[in-house]
């Protein structure tokens, strides 16, 4: 039991490093890994058997992946500004925009 907890804790710390990624896919993968490790620890602590550990890992992994993908920073659309900070427009009167990471 102690060896399992030490291994699960070490894997949790490694997976935690992967959660600082930026794309939704990378965040889902990192969140799923952290969730699975945490779920396995909780399942083992509550159930004390292999079935509870696997169920906790599956539930935690799914929840972590959904949360990780949902919290990924997205792309926002901004109005381009001239040197005085005024919005720029094209010849048809449409605002000139660009996409960048959200602030």
C-alpha positions as CSV (number, residue, x, y, z in Angstrom):
1,X,0.0,0.0,0.0
2,X,2.8,2.4,0.9
3,X,4.7,1.6,-2.3
4,X,1.5,2.2,-4.3
5,X,0.9,5.6,-2.7
6,X,4.5,6.7,-3.3
7,X,4.3,5.7,-7.0
8,X,1.0,7.4,-7.5
9,X,2.2,10.5,-5.8
10,X,5.3,10.6,-8.0
11,X,3.2,10.1,-11.1
12,X,0.9,12.9,-10.0
13,X,3.8,15.4,-9.8
14,X,5.0,14.4,-13.2
15,X,1.5,14.7,-14.7
16,X,1.1,18.1,-12.9
17,X,4.0,19.5,-15.0
18,X,2.1,18.6,-18.2
19,X,-1.0,20.7,-17.2
20,X,0.8,24.0,-18.0
21,X,0.3,23.5,-21.8
22,X,-1.7,25.9,-23.9
23,X,-3.8,24.0,-26.5
24,X,-7.1,22.4,-25.5
25,X,-5.7,19.0,-26.5
26,X,-2.6,19.4,-24.4
27,X,-4.6,20.7,-21.5
28,X,-7.1,17.8,-21.8
29,X,-4.2,15.3,-21.8
30,X,-2.5,16.8,-18.8
31,X,-5.8,17.3,-16.9
32,X,-6.7,13.7,-17.6
33,X,-3.4,12.4,-16.3
34,X,-3.7,14.4,-13.1
35,X,-7.3,13.4,-12.7
36,X,-6.6,9.8,-13.2
37,X,-3.8,9.8,-10.7
38,X,-5.9,11.6,-8.1
39,X,-8.9,9.4,-8.8
40,X,-6.8,6.3,-8.3
41,X,-5.5,7.5,-5.0
42,X,-9.0,8.4,-3.8
43,X,-10.5,5.1,-5.1
44,X,-7.8,3.1,-3.3
45,X,-8.3,5.1,-0.1
46,X,-12.1,4.6,-0.1
47,X,-12.5,1.1,-1.6
48,X,-9.2,-0.5,-0.7
49,X,-9.3,-2.8,-3.7
50,X,-8.3,-2.9,-7.4
51,X,-11.8,-2.3,-8.7
52,X,-12.2,0.9,-6.6
53,X,-8.8,2.1,-7.8
54,X,-9.6,1.5,-11.5
55,X,-13.0,3.1,-11.1
56,X,-11.5,6.1,-9.4
57,X,-8.8,6.4,-12.1
58,X,-11.4,6.3,-14.9
59,X,-13.7,8.8,-13.3
60,X,-10.9,11.1,-12.3
61,X,-9.3,10.9,-15.7
62,X,-12.5,11.8,-17.5
63,X,-13.3,14.7,-15.2
64,X,-9.7,16.0,-15.4
65,X,-9.7,15.8,-19.2
66,X,-13.0,17.8,-19.4
67,X,-11.8,20.4,-17.0
68,X,-8.4,20.7,-18.6
69,X,-9.9,21.2,-22.1
70,X,-12.5,23.6,-20.8
71,X,-9.9,25.9,-19.1
72,X,-7.5,26.2,-22.0
73,X,-6.8,29.8,-23.1
74,X,-8.4,30.6,-26.3
75,X,-7.9,33.0,-29.2
76,X,-9.6,36.4,-29.0
77,X,-10.2,38.9,-31.7
78,X,-8.9,42.4,-31.2
79,X,-9.4,45.7,-33.1
80,X,-6.2,47.0,-34.6
81,X,-5.4,50.5,-33.5
82,X,-3.4,53.3,-35.0
83,X,-0.6,55.2,-33.3
84,X,-3.1,57.3,-31.3
85,X,-5.1,54.3,-30.1
86,X,-8.0,54.8,-32.3
87,X,-9.6,51.7,-34.1
88,X,-8.6,51.2,-37.7
89,X,-11.1,50.6,-40.5
90,X,-10.7,49.3,-44.0
91,X,-12.0,51.1,-47.1
92,X,-15.4,49.5,-46.7
93,X,-15.8,50.7,-43.2
94,X,-15.2,47.3,-41.5
95,X,-12.9,47.2,-38.4
96,X,-9.5,45.8,-39.0
97,X,-9.1,42.9,-36.6
98,X,-6.4,40.4,-35.6
99,X,-6.4,37.2,-33.4
100,X,-4.1,36.7,-30.5
101,X,-4.2,34.9,-27.2
102,X,-6.8,36.3,-24.8
103,X,-5.5,38.6,-22.0
